[in-house]
């Protein structure tokens, strides 16, 4: 098992292997419209984190799926990261996860059963931490290793937190620091030491458990999790869905220190450039800011933090929930404002 390097089988690891935002938008525009029953509270219309289907006045089902190719070489860690990332979409809707189904694609002629088993064990360990079972799944024989989950949750329909409900004047808070994609690129280049790897795992295997509690706060209007399209990309989704602009304070952005150092040295994922191209010119970075900031704004975050849009008088309560759940890196990074969907970084 020690001789197997999972990342050698993947062309792009973690959420960095997502289809670029502009390409994805084009593909989805070609798909025919399907049935939209009134019980479907959240569908594909605003690129939200999960679908939400109302069962009755007090209950709705939240359903999502997320899977990707290896971002690390250790199979157990790969399984943990992939499972944490998938469950995050349930938390981002304000819901509580209830069960998961495994999505497994493995090159059976290249990976021994022990390695595949460790991937599954890693995913199962995270589901135990979340208090949910893996109740089934589906597996296929493919060229690149793929692992993830279909994650299901429940929520009171009145507590659903969508990405289209931001209000002008809302403050923006981010629950985890940026830079996971940079660390994954450094790992693939052989530049990441043991301390840097532990830092990467610390963030990518932390479940976004504040989500359901944040949804109980009346002043929290919108939420999403920051993943493959980077902070700028997922904030743009809030802006477009809410028909607002956003202002970010560069100095307030929480960053993983070692990732910032690598970014200054030019380390980046290929997905970072694809993300920037896919924003359609809707992100403006002040000329006086350092060039590596663009790398961190576009950096694909595997199992990234919750991005919260809330009223100014709710900031204290939001920070309290994050801190109470152990998210000490939470930071207020900017605000939403009236205007065409765009982001200005100062």
C-alpha positions in Angstrom: 0.0 0.0 0.0 2.8 2.4 0.8 4.0 2.2 -2.8 0.7 3.4 -4.2 0.4 7.2 -4.9 -3.3 7.9 -5.5 -2.7 11.3 -7.0 -0.7 9.7 -9.9 -4.0 8.4 -11.2 -5.8 11.7 -11.3 -5.5 14.6 -13.7 -6.9 17.0 -11.1 -7.5 16.3 -7.5 -10.4 17.1 -5.2 -12.7 19.9 -6.1 -10.0 21.1 -8.6 -11.3 18.5 -11.0 -14.7 20.2 -11.3 -15.8 21.4 -14.7 -14.9 25.1 -15.1 -17.8 27.4 -14.2 -18.3 28.9 -17.7 -18.2 25.4 -19.3 -20.6 24.0 -16.8 -23.0 26.9 -17.3 -23.0 26.3 -21.1 -23.6 22.6 -20.6 -26.5 23.1 -18.2 -28.1 25.7 -20.6 -28.3 22.9 -23.2 -30.2 20.6 -20.8 -34.0 20.5 -21.3 -36.1 21.8 -18.5 -37.7 19.1 -16.4 -40.8 19.0 -14.2 -40.8 21.4 -11.3 -43.4 20.4 -8.7 -44.4 23.0 -6.1 -42.8 20.9 -3.4 -39.4 21.4 -5.0 -38.2 24.4 -2.9 -34.7 24.5 -4.3 -33.7 23.0 -7.6 -31.0 23.8 -10.2 -32.1 27.3 -10.9 -29.4 29.1 -8.9 -26.6 26.6 -8.6 -27.3 26.1 -5.0 -25.6 23.5 -2.8 -28.4 20.9 -2.7 -32.0 20.2 -3.8 -34.7 20.7 -1.2 -38.1 18.8 -1.5 -40.8 19.7 1.0 -42.6 16.7 2.6 -45.0 18.6 4.9 -45.2 21.8 6.8 -42.4 20.9 9.1 -40.1 18.7 7.1 -38.1 18.9 3.9 -35.6 16.5 2.4 -32.2 17.9 1.3 -30.3 15.9 -1.3 -26.9 16.4 -2.9 -24.0 14.4 -4.4 -20.4 15.2 -4.5 -17.4 13.0 -5.6 -14.0 13.6 -7.1 -10.5 12.1 -7.9 -7.7 11.9 -5.3 -6.4 15.1 -3.7 -4.0 13.2 -1.4 -2.0 9.9 -1.7 -3.2 8.3 1.6 -6.3 6.3 0.8 -7.9 6.7 4.3 -7.4 10.5 4.1 -8.8 10.7 0.6 -12.0 9.0 1.8 -12.2 11.3 4.8 -11.8 14.4 2.7 -14.3 13.3 0.0 -17.0 12.4 2.6 -16.5 15.6 4.6 -16.8 17.7 1.4 -20.0 15.9 0.3 -21.8 16.3 3.6 -20.9 20.0 3.7 -23.6 20.7 1.1 -26.3 19.5 3.5 -25.0 21.7 6.3 -24.8 24.7 3.9 -28.6 24.5 3.4 -29.1 24.7 7.1 -30.0 21.0 7.3 -29.0 18.1 9.5 -27.6 15.0 7.6 -29.4 11.7 8.1 -27.7 9.2 5.8 -25.4 8.8 2.8 -24.9 6.5 -0.2 -21.4 5.8 -1.4 -20.3 6.7 -5.0 -17.3 4.6 -5.9 -15.3 4.3 -9.1 -12.0 2.5 -9.0 -9.4 1.2 -11.6 -9.6 -2.4 -10.3 -6.6 -3.5 -12.4 -4.4 -0.8 -10.8 -5.5 -0.5 -7.1 -5.4 -3.5 -4.7 -8.4 -4.2 -2.6 -6.7 -3.1 0.5 -6.3 0.4 -0.9 -9.9 0.7 -2.0 -11.0 -0.6 1.4 -9.1 2.1 3.2 -10.8 4.8 1.0 -14.1 3.4 2.1 -13.1 3.2 5.7 -12.1 6.9 5.6 -15.5 7.9 4.3 -17.3 5.7 6.8 -15.2 7.3 9.7 -16.4 10.8 8.7 -20.0 9.6 8.4 -19.8 8.1 12.0 -18.5 11.5 13.1 -21.5 13.1 11.5 -23.8 10.6 13.2 -25.1 9.0 9.9 -24.9 5.6 8.2 -23.7 4.8 4.7 -26.9 3.0 3.8 -25.8 1.8 0.3 -24.3 3.1 -2.9 -23.0 2.2 -6.3 -19.6 1.2 -7.7 -18.0 0.9 -11.2 -14.6 0.0 -12.7 -13.1 3.2 -14.2 -9.7 4.6 -15.3 -9.3 7.1 -12.4 -10.2 6.6 -8.7 -13.4 8.4 -7.8 -15.0 8.5 -4.4 -17.8 10.6 -2.8 -21.3 10.4 -1.4 -24.9 11.1 -2.0 -25.8 12.9 1.2 -29.3 13.3 2.5 -30.6 15.6 5.2 -33.7 17.0 6.8 -34.7 20.6 7.6 -37.7 22.7 8.5 -38.7 24.4 5.3 -38.7 27.7 7.2 -35.0 27.2 8.1 -33.7 26.4 4.6 -30.8 28.8 3.8 -30.6 29.4 0.0 -28.0 31.3 -1.9 -30.6 33.7 -3.4 -31.7 35.5 -0.2 -28.9 37.9 0.5 -29.8 41.5 1.2 -28.0 44.7 0.5 -26.0 45.7 3.6 -25.5 42.1 4.7 -22.1 41.2 6.2 -20.2 38.3 4.7 -18.4 35.8 7.0 -16.2 32.9 6.0 -15.8 29.9 8.3 -12.5 28.4 7.1 -9.3 30.0 5.7 -8.4 29.8 2.0 -5.6 27.9 0.4 -6.4 24.2 0.3 -6.0 24.1 -3.5 -2.6 25.7 -3.3 -1.6 23.1 -0.7 -2.8 20.3 -2.9 -0.7 21.7 -5.8 2.3 21.9 -3.5 1.7 18.3 -2.4 1.6 17.1 -6.0 4.9 18.9 -6.7 6.6 17.3 -3.6 6.9 20.7 -1.8 4.5 20.1 1.1 6.1 19.0 4.3 4.5 17.0 7.1 3.3 20.1 9.0 1.7 21.5 5.9 0.0 18.2 5.2 -1.4 18.1 8.7 -2.7 21.7 8.2 -4.4 20.7 5.0 -6.1 17.7 6.7 -7.2 19.9 9.6 -9.3 22.0 7.4 -10.5 19.5 4.8 -11.7 16.9 7.3 -13.6 19.3 9.5 -17.3 19.0 9.1 -19.2 22.3 8.7 -21.4 21.5 11.7 -22.4 25.2 12.4 -24.8 25.1 9.4 -28.0 24.0 11.2 -27.4 26.3 14.2 -26.7 29.2 11.9 -30.0 28.6 10.1 -31.8 29.1 13.5 -30.5 32.8 13.5 -33.1 35.0 12.0 -30.6 37.5 10.7 -28.8 34.8 8.6 -30.2 35.3 5.1 -28.1 33.2 2.8 -25.4 30.5 3.0 -23.2 28.4 0.7 -20.0 26.5 1.1 -16.9 27.5 -0.8 -15.6 24.6 -2.9 -14.3 24.1 -6.4 -15.1 27.5 -7.9 -13.1 29.3 -5.2 -14.3 32.1 -2.9 -14.9 34.5 -5.8 -16.9 31.9 -7.7 -19.3 30.9 -5.0 -19.7 34.5 -3.8 -20.6 35.4 -7.4 -23.3 32.7 -7.2 -24.8 34.5 -4.2 -24.5 37.8 -6.0 -26.2 36.6 -9.2 -29.0 34.7 -7.4 -29.6 37.6 -5.0 -29.1 40.3 -7.7 -26.6 42.2 -5.7 -22.9 43.1 -5.8 -20.3 42.4 -3.2 -17.3 44.2 -1.7 -14.4 42.2 -0.1 -11.6 43.5 2.1 -8.4 41.8 1.1 -6.8 42.3 4.5 -9.7 40.6 6.2 -9.6 37.3 4.2 -8.6 34.3 6.4 -5.6 32.5 4.8 -3.7 29.3 5.6 -0.3 30.8 6.2 1.7 28.1 4.5 -0.7 28.3 1.5 -0.2 32.1 1.2 3.6 31.5 1.2 3.3 29.0 -1.6 0.9 31.3 -3.6 3.5 34.1 -3.3 6.0 31.7 -4.9 3.7 31.0 -7.8 2.2 27.6 -6.7 -1.4 27.3 -8.0 -3.7 24.7 -9.4 -4.8 24.6 -13.1 -8.3 25.1 -11.9 -7.5 28.5 -10.5 -6.9 30.0 -13.9 -10.0 28.2 -15.3 -12.0 29.7 -12.5 -10.8 33.2 -13.2 -11.7 32.9 -16.9 -15.1 31.6 -16.0 -16.1 34.6 -13.8 -16.8 36.6 -17.0 -15.0 39.8 -15.9 -17.3 40.2 -12.9 -14.4 40.2 -10.3 -12.3 43.3 -10.0 -9.2 43.3 -7.8 -7.6 46.6 -6.9 -4.3 47.1 -8.7 -2.4 47.9 -5.5 -3.1 44.4 -4.1 -0.4 41.7 -4.5 -0.8 39.4 -7.5 -1.0 36.2 -5.5 -4.3 37.4 -4.0 -6.0 36.4 -7.3 -4.7 32.8 -6.8 -6.2 32.6 -3.4 -9.6 34.1 -4.5 -9.9 31.6 -7.3 -8.3 28.7 -5.4 -10.6 25.6 -5.5 -11.4 24.8 -2.0 -12.0 21.1 -1.3 -14.2 20.8 1.8 -14.0 24.6 2.2 -15.8 26.8 4.7 -19.3 28.1 5.0 -19.9 31.6 3.5 -22.6 33.4 5.4 -24.6 36.5 4.4 -26.2 38.0 7.5 -27.6 41.3 8.9 -25.0 43.5 10.7 -26.7 42.9 14.0 -26.4 39.1 13.6 -22.6 39.1 13.2 -22.0 38.5 16.9 -24.4 35.6 17.1 -22.9 34.0 13.9 -19.4 34.3 15.2 -20.5 32.8 18.5 -21.8 29.7 16.8 -18.7 29.3 14.7 -16.4 29.7 17.8 -18.6 27.4 19.8 -18.2 24.7 17.1 -14.4 25.1 17.1 -14.1 27.3 14.0 -11.7 29.9 15.3 -10.6 31.1 11.8 -14.1 32.6 11.1 -13.7 36.1 9.7 -15.9 39.0 8.5 -14.6 39.6 5.0 -17.0 42.1 3.4 -20.6 42.9 2.5 -23.3 42.8 -0.1 -24.5 46.0 -1.7 -27.0 47.2 -4.3 -25.8 46.9 -7.9 -25.2 44.5 -10.8 -23.8 41.1 -9.8 -20.0 41.7 -9.4 -17.3 41.6 -6.8 -14.9 44.3 -6.0 -11.8 43.4 -3.8 -10.1 46.3 -2.1 
